[in-house]
Amino acid sequence: MVIHDGGASTLGIDFCPWCGQRLPESQRDRWFDELERRGIDPWEDPIQAEFQDEGRLAPPRQEEDER
């Protein structure tokens, strides 16, 4: 979180400030690693839609067993 104190201060948080639950592990490094693997520069190149929301981080959907 950015601290608006006139400097470049930030503060990391481990728990949700509203409900108190532990926040999930950061996926930031994974996001940058995958872009690099695909040859995408996130500072210069357009970012594909699949990388613009958290849907790609969700576990794959499992189909219900047919009976």
Secondary structure, DSSP 8 states (H G I E B T S, - for coil): -B--SSS--B---SB-TTT--B-----HHHHHHHHHHTT--TTTS---GGGSSGGGGS---------
